[in-house]
Amino acid sequence: MSRSPRCAITKTLFCMVCAFLSSKATAQSTPAEFAEMSLQELFSASTEDAEPNSQNWTWSLRYQQAEFDGYLKGADKLSLDEVLFTPGAEPRTDSNFPVVPTVITQRASILGIQYQWRPEWQFNLVLPYIQQETDHISAVPGYETFLLKSHGPGDLSLGARYVLAQQLSHQWALQVKLSIPTGSIDERGDTPRAPGDQQLPYTMQLGSGTWDIPLTLSYQSLTEHQFEVDLSATIRTGKNDRDYRLGNRYSVKGKYRYQNNESLHTILGLEYVHSQSIQGADTALLVAQTNPYPASITNPDLYGGKKLLASIGIRWRFSDAYSLGLEMAKPLYQYLNGPQPKENWRAGIAFSSSR
């Protein structure tokens, strides 16, 4: 390998590590962020199956679901009674609210189309479709329990993957994407904040509303014991039309792939995710009171934190042209800027072509 590819790899890795280590620790997952988490797995599957020495089109379809239930403040668990404000029985504080989401379910269906231009170059296009529903309890009369839903297209993504260097035993690759704000940030619903439909919280919006830059630097072993390390960042730019932007997101993920036979792999993964709080605020979510936040999910400071997730999956290439992947992940550790809902689990299934 020549000296200049080594320098490019080292500089890129150094910059991403510095950004990762210096970032402010805070990130509850919005639907847009949840879809972004799925994209990394989607393209990991597509690059495994693509024929590297031919020019071809391939596609991938991934469905992913996550559930949030229960509350954390830092690493401490909180009961719903501790988070729900009861008028006349306790004072209102920054940690209790008249409206409390109980169970949040996020779903993303993601279509990816890839084109292998040259052995070292791959281009891709991604469009997610997002569904979100949230159960609530409330101290507001008439809204003791209620359900909010939103669904629609998410943010369109265009990207390119380039193999920086490759030897018989390993490969370095860099993927750069541009996320285009096609997902709605104006979803509305009937909440206790006022009569009729109002602007829904950040957790119910389908896009980021900003032009974002997701980056992934990957190292992949090509030996008998295959493993991969991905260093990823999603960088937000500016603010959206509602005067906020989602927090930057950083992650490190390691995967070990065991070959059961020629067509079946077992994959073990460990991922550390660290993201920032929302910058700015959507003033339509506030109420005219001393504490202007009717629910924790309307407070931009109560998003984010740190998560360590373990995952297990299988990848079955059942023909020369198609493969199927299944994955289940569960947080081992969460430290959240709360009170905020904690993630219980996430699971995904991917179907992809290889020619």
ROROGU-833272 format. One line per field, with one value per residue (C-alpha): residue number from 1; residue in three letters; chain; x, y, z. Coordinates in nm, 3 decimals. Example, Ala and Ser with C-alpha at 12.3 -4.5 7.8 and 13.67 -1.06 7.14 Angstrom:
BEGIN
i: c(1:2) $
aa: c(ALA:SER) $
ch: c(A:A) $
c1: c(1.230:1.367) $
c2: c(-0.450:-0.106) $
c3: c(0.780:0.714) $
//
This chain:
BEGIN
i: c(1:2:3:4:5:6:7:8:9:10:11:12:13:14:15:16:17:18:19:20:21:22:23:24:25:26:27:28:29:30:31:32:33:34:35:36:37:38:39:40:41:42:43:44:45:46:47:48:49:50:51:52:53:54:55:56:57:58:59:60:61:62:63:64:65:66:67:68:69:70:71:72:73:74:75:76:77:78:79:80:81:82:83:84:85:86:87:88:89:90:91:92:93:94:95:96:97:98:99:100:101:102:103:104:105:106:107:108:109:110:111:112:113:114:115:116:117:118:119:120:121:122:123:124:125:126:127:128:129:130:131:132:133:134:135:136:137:138:139:140:141:142:143:144:145:146:147:148:149:150:151:152:153:154:155:156:157:158:159:160:161:162:163:164:165:166:167:168:169:170:171:172:173:174:175:176:177:178:179:180:181:182:183:184:185:186:187:188:189:190:191:192:193:194:195:196:197:198:199:200:201:202:203:204:205:206:207:208:209:210:211:212:213:214:215:216:217:218:219:220:221:222:223:224:225:226:227:228:229:230:231:232:233:234:235:236:237:238:239:240:241:242:243:244:245:246:247:248:249:250:251:252:253:254:255:256:257:258:259:260:261:262:263:264:265:266:267:268:269:270:271:272:273:274:275:276:277:278:279:280:281:282:283:284:285:286:287:288:289:290:291:292:293:294:295:296:297:298:299:300:301:302:303:304:305:306:307:308:309:310:311:312:313:314:315:316:317:318:319:320:321:322:323:324:325:326:327:328:329:330:331:332:333:334:335:336:337:338:339:340:341:342:343:344:345:346:347:348:349:350:351:352:353:354:355) $
aa: c(MET:SER:ARG:SER:PRO:ARG:CYS:ALA:ILE:THR:LYS:THR:LEU:PHE:CYS:MET:VAL:CYS:ALA:PHE:LEU:SER:SER:LYS:ALA:THR:ALA:GLN:SER:THR:PRO:ALA:GLU:PHE:ALA:GLU:MET:SER:LEU:GLN:GLU:LEU:PHE:SER:ALA:SER:THR:GLU:ASP:ALA:GLU:PRO:ASN:SER:GLN:ASN:TRP:THR:TRP:SER:LEU:ARG:TYR:GLN:GLN:ALA:GLU:PHE:ASP:GLY:TYR:LEU:LYS:GLY:ALA:ASP:LYS:LEU:SER:LEU:ASP:GLU:VAL:LEU:PHE:THR:PRO:GLY:ALA:GLU:PRO:ARG:THR:ASP:SER:ASN:PHE:PRO:VAL:VAL:PRO:THR:VAL:ILE:THR:GLN:ARG:ALA:SER:ILE:LEU:GLY:ILE:GLN:TYR:GLN:TRP:ARG:PRO:GLU:TRP:GLN:PHE:ASN:LEU:VAL:LEU:PRO:TYR:ILE:GLN:GLN:GLU:THR:ASP:HIS:ILE:SER:ALA:VAL:PRO:GLY:TYR:GLU:THR:PHE:LEU:LEU:LYS:SER:HIS:GLY:PRO:GLY:ASP:LEU:SER:LEU:GLY:ALA:ARG:TYR:VAL:LEU:ALA:GLN:GLN:LEU:SER:HIS:GLN:TRP:ALA:LEU:GLN:VAL:LYS:LEU:SER:ILE:PRO:THR:GLY:SER:ILE:ASP:GLU:ARG:GLY:ASP:THR:PRO:ARG:ALA:PRO:GLY:ASP:GLN:GLN:LEU:PRO:TYR:THR:MET:GLN:LEU:GLY:SER:GLY:THR:TRP:ASP:ILE:PRO:LEU:THR:LEU:SER:TYR:GLN:SER:LEU:THR:GLU:HIS:GLN:PHE:GLU:VAL:ASP:LEU:SER:ALA:THR:ILE:ARG:THR:GLY:LYS:ASN:ASP:ARG:ASP:TYR:ARG:LEU:GLY:ASN:ARG:TYR:SER:VAL:LYS:GLY:LYS:TYR:ARG:TYR:GLN:ASN:ASN:GLU:SER:LEU:HIS:THR:ILE:LEU:GLY:LEU:GLU:TYR:VAL:HIS:SER:GLN:SER:ILE:GLN:GLY:ALA:ASP:THR:ALA:LEU:LEU:VAL:ALA:GLN:THR:ASN:PRO:TYR:PRO:ALA:SER:ILE:THR:ASN:PRO:ASP:LEU:TYR:GLY:GLY:LYS:LYS:LEU:LEU:ALA:SER:ILE:GLY:ILE:ARG:TRP:ARG:PHE:SER:ASP:ALA:TYR:SER:LEU:GLY:LEU:GLU:MET:ALA:LYS:PRO:LEU:TYR:GLN:TYR:LEU:ASN:GLY:PRO:GLN:PRO:LYS:GLU:ASN:TRP:ARG:ALA:GLY:ILE:ALA:PHE:SER:SER:SER:ARG) $
ch: c(A:A:A:A:A:A:A:A:A:A:A:A:A:A:A:A:A:A:A:A:A:A:A:A:A:A:A:A:A:A:A:A:A:A:A:A:A:A:A:A:A:A:A:A:A:A:A:A:A:A:A:A:A:A:A:A:A:A:A:A:A:A:A:A:A:A:A:A:A:A:A:A:A:A:A:A:A:A:A:A:A:A:A:A:A:A:A:A:A:A:A:A:A:A:A:A:A:A:A:A:A:A:A:A:A:A:A:A:A:A:A:A:A:A:A:A:A:A:A:A:A:A:A:A:A:A:A:A:A:A:A:A:A:A:A:A:A:A:A:A:A:A:A:A:A:A:A:A:A:A:A:A:A:A:A:A:A:A:A:A:A:A:A:A:A:A:A:A:A:A:A:A:A:A:A:A:A:A:A:A:A:A:A:A:A:A:A:A:A:A:A:A:A:A:A:A:A:A:A:A:A:A:A:A:A:A:A:A:A:A:A:A:A:A:A:A:A:A:A:A:A:A:A:A:A:A:A:A:A:A:A:A:A:A:A:A:A:A:A:A:A:A:A:A:A:A:A:A:A:A:A:A:A:A:A:A:A:A:A:A:A:A:A:A:A:A:A:A:A:A:A:A:A:A:A:A:A:A:A:A:A:A:A:A:A:A:A:A:A:A:A:A:A:A:A:A:A:A:A:A:A:A:A:A:A:A:A:A:A:A:A:A:A:A:A:A:A:A:A:A:A:A:A:A:A:A:A:A:A:A:A:A:A:A:A:A:A:A:A:A:A:A:A:A:A:A:A:A:A:A:A:A:A:A:A) $
c1: c(0.000:0.137:0.209:-0.059:-0.362:-0.226:-0.210:-0.565:-0.700:-0.513:-0.627:-0.991:-0.991:-0.823:-1.078:-1.376:-1.234:-1.170:-1.527:-1.657:-1.463:-1.529:-1.906:-2.159:-2.328:-2.701:-2.990:-3.338:-3.416:-3.651:-3.799:-3.547:-3.257:-3.404:-3.409:-3.047:-2.948:-3.103:-2.909:-2.572:-2.700:-2.872:-2.551:-2.344:-2.569:-2.549:-2.168:-2.137:-2.351:-2.242:-2.008:-1.698:-1.557:-1.866:-2.075:-2.421:-2.732:-2.842:-3.119:-3.194:-3.514:-3.499:-3.773:-3.677:-3.876:-3.786:-3.977:-3.928:-4.092:-4.003:-3.796:-3.437:-3.271:-2.906:-2.883:-3.157:-3.496:-3.809:-4.165:-4.450:-4.587:-4.257:-4.268:-4.643:-4.733:-5.045:-5.199:-5.273:-5.068:-4.714:-4.530:-4.450:-4.076:-3.844:-3.871:-4.248:-4.502:-4.881:-4.844:-4.629:-4.561:-4.568:-4.485:-4.322:-4.306:-4.094:-4.097:-3.894:-3.918:-3.612:-3.550:-3.193:-3.064:-2.692:-2.478:-2.130:-1.952:-1.600:-1.451:-1.366:-1.673:-2.038:-2.320:-2.649:-2.994:-3.216:-3.577:-3.726:-4.093:-4.151:-4.431:-4.447:-4.707:-4.697:-4.928:-4.977:-5.118:-5.215:-5.341:-5.548:-5.924:-6.048:-5.698:-5.632:-5.507:-5.459:-5.261:-5.077:-4.959:-4.759:-4.637:-4.494:-4.170:-3.853:-3.543:-3.402:-3.034:-2.772:-2.433:-2.105:-1.875:-1.507:-1.250:-0.955:-0.717:-0.735:-0.501:-0.560:-0.622:-0.822:-1.001:-1.056:-1.361:-1.522:-1.892:-2.025:-2.395:-2.608:-2.942:-3.200:-3.483:-3.781:-3.942:-4.215:-4.146:-4.503:-4.695:-5.001:-5.238:-5.489:-5.295:-5.396:-5.205:-5.508:-5.835:-5.799:-5.482:-5.149:-4.785:-4.658:-4.335:-3.995:-4.043:-4.339:-4.176:-4.064:-3.754:-3.477:-3.565:-3.194:-2.934:-2.725:-2.399:-2.369:-2.013:-1.883:-1.521:-1.497:-1.223:-1.300:-1.094:-1.096:-0.941:-1.107:-1.215:-1.407:-1.469:-1.557:-1.525:-1.737:-1.676:-1.981:-2.098:-2.407:-2.335:-2.629:-2.612:-2.797:-3.149:-3.476:-3.787:-3.907:-3.585:-3.417:-3.186:-3.141:-2.819:-2.512:-2.477:-2.158:-2.114:-1.855:-1.967:-1.776:-1.906:-1.772:-1.898:-1.882:-1.933:-2.156:-2.145:-2.118:-2.455:-2.511:-2.333:-2.388:-2.308:-2.233:-2.217:-2.143:-2.220:-2.161:-2.385:-2.344:-2.555:-2.624:-2.936:-3.160:-3.029:-3.288:-3.658:-3.995:-4.189:-4.522:-4.468:-4.456:-4.733:-4.767:-4.668:-4.371:-4.259:-4.339:-4.290:-4.610:-4.417:-4.054:-4.050:-4.124:-3.804:-3.511:-3.260:-3.411:-3.290:-2.991:-2.735:-2.518:-2.609:-2.422:-2.608:-2.538:-2.676:-2.700:-2.806:-2.790:-2.731:-2.855:-2.761:-3.026:-2.943:-2.677:-2.898:-3.066:-2.996:-3.194:-3.072:-3.223:-3.096:-3.199:-3.037:-3.082:-2.923:-2.680:-2.634:-2.811:-2.727:-2.992:-3.040:-3.378:-3.635:-3.676:-3.808:-3.553:-3.510:-3.608:-3.513:-3.486:-3.506:-3.468:-3.505:-3.334:-3.384:-3.129:-3.014:-2.653:-2.652) $
c2: c(0.000:0.343:0.607:0.854:0.621:0.552:0.927:0.984:0.701:0.820:1.182:1.085:0.848:1.105:1.377:1.150:1.028:1.385:1.486:1.178:1.237:1.611:1.600:1.693:1.388:1.380:1.163:1.027:0.866:1.056:0.870:1.041:0.925:0.576:0.554:0.672:0.390:0.143:0.275:0.157:-0.201:-0.176:-0.089:-0.331:-0.602:-0.464:-0.440:-0.798:-0.931:-0.712:-0.866:-0.644:-0.697:-0.622:-0.320:-0.399:-0.267:-0.415:-0.333:-0.385:-0.368:-0.345:-0.332:-0.228:-0.175:-0.043:-0.008:0.244:0.180:0.311:0.614:0.690:0.996:0.935:0.563:0.576:0.422:0.631:0.508:0.665:0.804:0.990:1.143:1.229:1.556:1.533:1.879:1.950:1.653:1.774:2.079:2.107:2.064:2.024:1.647:1.591:1.667:1.675:1.458:1.143:0.912:0.551:0.322:0.449:0.222:0.322:0.142:0.211:0.045:0.138:0.084:0.111:0.103:0.061:0.082:-0.073:0.162:0.029:-0.222:0.061:0.282:0.224:0.479:0.448:0.600:0.546:0.632:0.541:0.519:0.586:0.496:0.610:0.565:0.677:0.587:0.857:0.912:1.259:1.464:1.675:1.596:1.424:1.308:1.058:0.813:0.880:0.762:0.968:0.840:0.976:0.815:0.905:0.928:1.016:1.198:1.092:0.994:0.997:0.845:0.709:0.440:0.434:0.166:0.364:0.071:-0.304:-0.595:-0.969:-0.957:-0.635:-0.338:0.027:0.209:0.548:0.616:0.971:1.048:1.356:1.345:1.562:1.700:1.540:1.408:1.617:1.828:1.963:1.657:1.752:1.574:1.619:1.674:1.815:2.134:2.301:2.213:2.061:1.953:2.108:2.065:1.728:1.686:1.612:1.237:1.234:1.422:1.218:1.411:1.625:1.932:1.998:1.893:1.636:1.454:1.093:0.953:0.601:0.488:0.107:-0.145:-0.500:-0.813:-1.044:-1.343:-1.662:-1.481:-1.192:-0.882:-0.522:-0.193:0.106:0.457:0.670:1.028:1.219:1.591:1.835:2.168:2.489:2.489:2.385:2.595:2.539:2.687:2.373:2.095:1.743:1.664:1.522:1.147:0.943:0.567:0.293:-0.057:-0.384:-0.700:-1.053:-1.281:-1.657:-1.870:-2.164:-2.294:-2.157:-1.981:-1.903:-1.658:-1.576:-1.214:-1.079:-0.703:-0.444:-0.074:0.241:0.534:0.890:1.184:1.544:1.721:1.915:2.264:2.544:2.481:2.459:2.729:2.582:2.302:2.537:2.649:2.985:2.872:2.902:2.560:2.576:2.206:1.997:1.671:1.564:1.505:1.876:1.981:1.983:1.941:1.605:1.422:1.201:1.029:0.722:0.366:0.040:-0.217:-0.585:-0.755:-1.099:-1.184:-1.431:-1.381:-1.647:-1.631:-1.870:-1.828:-1.673:-1.367:-1.307:-1.309:-1.263:-1.110:-1.105:-0.904:-0.842:-0.579:-0.486:-0.210:-0.330:0.018:0.353:0.688:0.936:1.308:1.267:1.200:1.037:0.706:0.425:0.185:-0.177:-0.349:-0.318:-0.578:-0.580:-0.797:-0.728:-0.878:-0.792:-0.880:-0.950:-0.924) $
c3: c(0.000:-0.086:0.169:0.065:0.119:0.469:0.538:0.409:0.624:0.933:0.895:0.837:1.133:1.357:1.272:1.333:1.665:1.781:1.694:1.872:2.192:2.214:2.152:2.416:2.567:2.513:2.227:2.242:1.910:1.681:1.378:1.150:1.369:1.390:1.009:0.995:1.232:0.988:0.688:0.818:0.845:0.506:0.326:0.527:0.381:0.027:0.022:0.146:-0.138:-0.429:-0.686:-0.656:-1.005:-1.211:-1.290:-1.156:-0.995:-0.665:-0.422:-0.054:0.147:0.525:0.787:1.139:1.458:1.803:2.128:2.407:2.744:3.091:3.192:3.282:3.429:3.379:3.457:3.724:3.653:3.710:3.747:3.550:3.879:3.932:3.582:3.578:3.749:3.966:4.027:4.394:4.516:4.436:4.304:3.933:3.864:3.566:3.609:3.613:3.342:3.295:2.982:2.977:2.680:2.800:2.505:2.185:1.879:1.580:1.245:0.933:0.589:0.387:0.016:-0.103:-0.462:-0.525:-0.835:-0.844:-1.084:-1.037:-0.793:-0.554:-0.613:-0.518:-0.536:-0.352:-0.316:-0.012:0.069:0.409:0.497:0.868:1.107:1.467:1.737:2.100:2.389:2.655:3.001:3.116:3.409:3.168:3.186:2.873:2.781:3.059:2.794:2.423:2.121:1.861:1.523:1.231:0.910:0.573:0.370:0.559:0.440:0.102:0.108:-0.171:-0.107:-0.233:-0.092:-0.186:-0.104:0.026:0.040:0.005:0.061:0.072:0.447:0.497:0.347:0.441:0.299:0.342:0.286:0.251:0.219:0.178:0.359:0.183:0.405:0.229:0.552:0.713:1.023:1.029:1.153:1.359:1.597:1.878:2.202:2.545:2.470:2.307:2.129:1.781:1.602:1.697:1.604:1.729:1.932:1.782:1.838:1.598:1.308:1.006:0.899:1.038:0.830:0.764:0.509:0.695:0.622:0.744:0.730:0.794:0.797:0.788:0.847:0.736:0.788:0.486:0.660:0.783:1.102:0.953:1.161:1.085:1.273:1.168:1.294:1.203:1.243:1.132:1.106:1.097:0.916:1.002:1.145:0.987:0.916:1.275:1.416:1.552:1.443:1.571:1.753:1.586:1.630:1.670:1.696:1.699:1.601:1.588:1.422:1.413:1.137:1.178:0.866:0.956:0.599:0.245:0.260:0.629:0.861:1.227:1.317:1.666:1.721:1.986:1.932:2.135:2.039:2.160:2.042:2.120:2.237:2.000:1.930:1.922:1.982:1.812:2.001:1.884:2.139:2.438:2.673:2.848:3.196:3.431:3.310:2.937:2.859:2.882:2.825:2.842:2.465:2.405:2.587:2.340:2.624:2.723:2.415:2.388:2.595:2.564:2.473:2.449:2.241:2.178:1.868:1.717:1.365:1.082:0.713:0.472:0.107:-0.020:-0.390:-0.612:-0.651:-0.313:0.060:0.380:0.706:1.056:1.351:1.712:1.936:2.300:2.507:2.771:2.917:2.876:3.029:2.919:2.960:3.124:3.227:2.887:2.751:2.740:2.453:2.526:2.200:1.824:1.550:1.175:0.868:0.534:0.191:-0.075:-0.424:-0.514:-0.892) $
//
